[in-house]
Amino acid sequence: MVSPGDSLGTRYRLVGPLGHGGMATVWRALDVVLDRPVAVKIPREDWPDEFRRRFREEAKAAARLNHPNITGVHDYGEEDQPYVVMELLEGESLSARLAEGALPWQEVAGIGAQLADALAAAHALQVVHRDIKPANVFLTPTGIKILDFGIAFISAAAAEADGLLLGTPGYIAPELQAGEEPTPSADVYSLGVTLLAALAGRTAVSAEELPALDVPEPMARLLQSCLEEAPEERPSAVEVAAGLRRAAGLPDVVAPGRRPARASDVPASDVPAGDLDPTPRPGHTTKVLDEPERVPLREAEPASEPGLPRGRALLIASGVIVALGPLALLISHLPGTGGDGSSAAPPGVSRTPQKAVTQCAVAYSVNGQWPGGFQVEVRVTNLGGSPIDGWRLAWTFPGGQRITQLWNGGREQVGNEVTVTAADWNRTIQPRGTAQFGFLGQDDDGAHRKPARFTLNGTECRVTA
């Protein structure tokens, strides 16, 4: 029995319970090593040893999933009982949102596309969630997150049947109720029911309600195919994501791990949505803590001598630069140079100030409007010669517009002032490359006007069509 103030593994101090489920309790906790809030999931004490084994194996499976729409797993431990440490999310569940009523079909399409992307990533690693439902869909300021891979099934030929029917009545695929082994198509069925619930505005729904809902025909056909009785007749999660984007006119996205070195070289539509490549790429390794700022040596970087490790060569180069520091200071004060180290203009020649070069361009496209709402795609282009790492795009809405859902980034809005920040996986914009994000918004006056000015990390950008 755990209580507020208890510590797990001498590292995680429990603060208070966030919620209770049929199999576990999720606690808010503090990681005292990294000084950050986390969520800790602790199973019920009366569950058998077999469940504890499953809990550990499925925590390992969930930890393999690295996707912006899947809740991240940080750690696993065992004391009197096992526990899983996860990222702490801010926001609300889709089931809580449905208490306010049905969602517009455009918003449901955006939510569904993100969910399908995440499921496609899990399915590519042979992991089936098998409990997709509104309570396990979390709406955060940075996008949608799938919760609770705690009953995920590692679908492999050697997986043994355990005789348990795990899932939520009303959302379980028919074949699971018949005792068949879970497959990715079972998640697609549950996803279809979840999106149907969002359109209907309640968690208890049936497939027969779909024709009566105000949904465009292409989207209705796609959802109906997700709800087919036979698993082989349902689309894949990749196909669902692409279909929802087409139905709602949403932009394509490039899955993390599959981005080109320069985003302008390969259009996003050429990369399958949800095709997650877990192999680390050079230059994209995970950082545990922020590294010190570096000033890159781009045009005069010393070459390594044969047989000399590159790190050693850079260390020697740094020593040479330090040794030449006093000499450089002396040269900066010799005749013909400015006191600040800049070249002095020859006599009789005036110095003309250089005009500032625009380092970024922004394309703001309104892709759809309806009474009281609109949909926008934004493309940011790096016009400079160096990568932009960690971007923040700011603008002012000319009216009373409000962003209700944003994908591929985080948002902050105070009044009409908006700032969108990069997600972890699209934080770097290469030279001549682009970053894209999109959002849905409310516009009470019904006449959406585009912002006239954008700034990227404090620098004004060129506005393009």
N, C-alpha and C positions, 0 to 999 in steps of 0.2 A: 504494500500500500504506500503510494507516494503522496506527498503533500507539498504545498507551496514552500519554497525555501530549501527543499532537498536538492542535493547535487548528484548528478550522474557522471561517473567516470572522472570525478574531481574537476570537470570542465564545464558542464552544463547545469546552471542553477535554475530550477523550475520557478516560474513566476505565478502562473495560474492556468487553469484549463481553458482552452478555446472552444472545444466541442467534444461531444461524445458520440460514438457510433456503436454499431452492433458488435464490433470486434476490438475496438481500441479507443483510447482517448488521446486527443492532440492537445499538447500544452504549449503555451508561450514560455520561452526560456531565454536565458542569457548565456552566450558563449563567452566565458570569462577570459579566455585566451586571446580571442580576436575582438572582444568587446563589441559584440553585435547581437541583436535579437535573432532568435531562430525558433522554429517550430519543432517540437519533439513528439513523436508518436509512440505511445506505449500500449501494448496489447493488454487485453483483459487477463487478470491473474488466473482465472479458472479455465483458461483454454488449455487443451492437452499439449503434450510435448510435440506431437506431430505438427500442430499449428505453429509452434515456435520455430520449428525447422523451416516450415514454409515461409514464415515471416522473414527469416534471415536470407533465404534464397531469393525471395522476391524483392527484398531491399537491394540485393546485389544486382538484380535485373533492372530495377528502376534507376540505380546509380549509373548504369551504362547509357541511359537515355539523356542525350545532351541536345535539347531543343528549346527555343525561346517560349514555347507554349506548353512545356511540361515542367511541373514543379521539380526543382533541383534537389537531389539528395546529397547532403554534406558528409554524413558520418553514420556509423552503426556501432553499437556497443551492447554489452551484456553485463548485468550485475545480478540482482535477484531475478530480473526479467530482462528480455531484450528491448531495445529501443532504437528508433531511427531518427536522425536529425535532418531536418529539411529546411529549405529557405522559408522565411516567414513572409506571407503575402499580405498586402493591404488592399482592401476592396470588399466585394460582396459576392456571394454565390449566385449563380443563375436562378436557382430556386427562390432565393430572397428577392431577386429582381422581379420575378414573375408575380410576386405578391402585389405588385403595382399594376399588373395588367399585361396584355400581349405586347410583344415587341414588333416594330415595323419589319416587313420582310427583308428590307435592305440590311438592317442591322443583324437580323438572323443569318442572312447569307454571309456577312462578314465574320460573325462568330463561328458559323459552321465551317467556313474555309480554314480558319485557324485551327479548329479542333481536328479537322480532317488531315491537315498538314502534320500535326503532332502525332496522330494515330499512324499515319504513313511512316513516320520516322521510327515509331515503336515496332510496327509490323516488319520493317526492314531488318530489325535485329531480333526477329522471332519472338516478340513480346506482345501478348494480347491483354488488354486492360480488363475486359469483360464486366465492367460495372460503370459504363458511361451513362450519366444521368444528370439532371440539372444541379443536384447537390454537389456533384464532383466537377462542376465547371465553375471556375472562379474568374470574375471580371475585375481586372486590376488596371491601374492607370497606364500601364505599359502593354496591355494586351490580355489575351485569354490564357488561362492556365488550367491544365488538367490536373486534378487532385487524385490522390489515393490509388497508386498502383499496388496497394497492399494485397489485393487478391488477383493480381496479374498472373497470367499463366504463361510459362515459358514453353512455347509450342515446339517441341522437338519430338522426333520419332521415339526416343527413349523415355519420354515423359510418362509417368504412371498415373493411371486413373485413381483418384482418391475417394470417389463416391460422394463428394460434397457438391451440392448445387449452390454455388455462390453467385450473388448478384441481387438485383432489385426487381421484384415482381412488376410486370408492366413494361420493363425495359430489357428483359432477358430475351435473347433470340430464341425462336421456337426450337431449334435443334439442341440448344443447351438444356431446355426443359425436358427434352426427350433423352438426355443423358449422353449426347455426343460430345466429343472432344472440342474444346473451344478453338476457333480459327479466327483470322482477321475479319472475316465476313460477319462474325457475331458482333464485333465492335461497330461495324458499319450499320447494322440493324439498330443497335442501341443509340447510335448517333442520329439516325433518322427519327426515332421516337423523341429524342431530346430536342431536336429542332422543331418537330411538330408541337411539342409542349410550349416552346418559346413563341411560336406563331399563335397558339390558342390562348396563351396567357394563364395556363394552369398545368400542374404536374401530372394529373390523371387524364390521359388522352388515349384515343384509339385511332388506328389507321383510317377508319371510315370517315373521320372528320376532315381529312385533307381536302376533298373536293369543295367543301363549303368555305374554305379559308381564302382570303384575298391574296393569292400568290400567283406570280406570272407562270404561264404554262410550262416553260422549260424547267423552272425550279420545282414545280409541282411534280413533273415527270421524274426528275432526279430523286426527290424525296420518296416518291412511290417505289422507285427501283430499290432504294435502301431498305424498304419494308417488305420486300418479297419474302415469301415463306421459304423458298429454296435458297440455300446459301450461295450456290453457284450462279444464281441469277442476279445477285447484288453486285454493284460496282465496287472497285477497290477504293481505299481511302484517297489515293492519289487522284483517281477519276472524280471522286466527290468534290475534292478541293478545287480542281480545275473547273468542274461544272458549275459550282456555286459562284466562282469568280466570273465566269462567262454570263451567268444568269443575271447577276447584279452589276456587271460592268466594273468589277473590282480589278485593280492592277495585279499582274502576276508578281510573284516573289521568288527570290532565289534562296534555296535552302541553305542553312548554315553548313559550312564545310565544303560547299560546291561552288562558291563564288569565284569568278575569274579574278586574276591578279588586277586587271583593270576592268571596272564594271562596265565601261563603255564598249569593251571588245565583244562581249557576248550578251545578247538580249536576255532578260530574265526568263522569257517564255521558252528559251532553248534548254533550260535546266529543269528537270522534273521536280514539281513541288513535292516536298516531303522526302526526297531522296537523300537521306542523311549519310554522309561518309564519315565514320568514326575515326578514320586515320588522321592523326595530327598533321598539319601542314607547317612547313618552316615559316616562321614569322607570325604564326597564329597560335602559339602555345598559351596555355592557361596561366594567368598570373595569380599567385596566391596573395601577394601584396604588391602595391604599386612600386615600380622601380624608380630610381632617381632620374630626373630629367637629363637627357643627353642632347648635345649639340652635334648633329651628324656631320662628318667630314665627307662631302659629296664629290668635290672636284679634285681634291688633293690628298685623297686617302692613300697612305703608304702601302705598297704591295708587300706581302709577306715574303721573306727569303725562303728558298727551297728548304723544306724540312723544318721550318720554324712555324709553330702553331700560330694561327691568326690572332688569337687572344694575346699571345706574347708580343706579336708585332705591334698591335695597337698599344700595348703597355709601353713598349720602347718608344713608340711615336709620341705618346703622351709625355714621357720623360724629356724628350727632345724639345717639345713645345714649352714645357716648364722652364728648361734651361735657357731657352732663347727669349724668355719673357723679358728680362731686364734689357737685352739688346733691342727688342722691339720697342720698348718704352723709350730708349735713347733715340732710336731712329725717328720716332714719331715727333720729336722736338727739334730735329735738324731742319735747316732751311729747305724750303720746297715742300714741307708737309705741314698740315694743320696741327694745332695743339691737341686736337681730338683724334689724331691718327689719320684723318682724311687728307686727300691730296689737295694742296693749295692751288688756286687758279693762277696761271702765269700772269705777269703784269700786263695790264691793258685788256685782259679777257675777263668778262663778267661771268659769274656762275649762274646758270639758269636752273631754278628748282625743277626737279623731276616730278612729273605728274604721277599721282598714286595710281597703281595698276589694280584694276578690279580682280579680286582673287576668287570670286564665286559667282554663279548664276543660279537663279531659281525659276523654275517653271511651275506655276500654280494653275491646275486644270480642274474646273468644275465638271465632273463626269455625270452628274445627275441631280435633279431638283424635284421636289414634291412639296405639297402644302406643308409648311412648317419645318422642312428639312432639306438637306443637301448632302452631296458626297464629293470629296475632293481628293485628287492625287497631287503630290508635291515631289518634284525631282530637283535635287541639289547637285550642282556640278562644280567640281574643284578645278578652277582655271589656273591655279598656281603650279609651281614646279616641285612642290614638296607635299607629302601626304598630310592630310588633316586628320589628326587622331583625337577623337572625342569631340564631336561637333554639337553645337547648340544653335538652332535656328529660331529667331524671334521675329514677330510681326504684331501689328495692331489691326484687329478687325474694324472695318469702317462702320459697322452697325452693332446690333445686339446679338451677334452670332455666338454660339457656344458649342464646343466640341463635346460630343457624347461618347464617341468610341474612336480610338486611334490604334493603328497597327504599324509594326516595324519601328517603334520608338516609344518614348515616354512623353507625357505632356504636363504642362502647368499653365493654368489660365487664371488670371486675376482681372476681373472686368473684361475689357476688350484686349488686354495684353496677353499674348500667347508665347510660350517657349516650348519647343519640341527638342528633346535630347535624344542622342543616339542610343540604340539598344546595345547590349554587350557585343553582339555578333555583327553589327554593321557600323561600329564606331569609327572605322578608318575609311576615308575617301582618298583613293589614289589620285595622283595628278591626271587630269582629264577624265577622271572617273566620276561616277555618280552614286548617290544614295537616294532611295525612294521611300516614301511613307504615304499613308493615306488615312483619311478619317471621315466619319459621319458627324453631322452637326445639326443643331436646331437654329432656325432663323424665323423669328416670329413675324417679321414684316413681310416675309415671302419673296423678297427681291434681293438675292444674295449678291453682294458686291465684293470684288476681289481686293485683298490688301494691296496697297501701292508700294510698300517698302519692306524689305527683308534684311536682317543682319545675321551673319554667320560668325559666331564667336566674337561679336562686337564690330565686325567689319561689314559695311553695306555691300549688298550683292546686286548684280545686274538682274533685272526682271525680264524674262523671256516669255514668249507665247507658249 
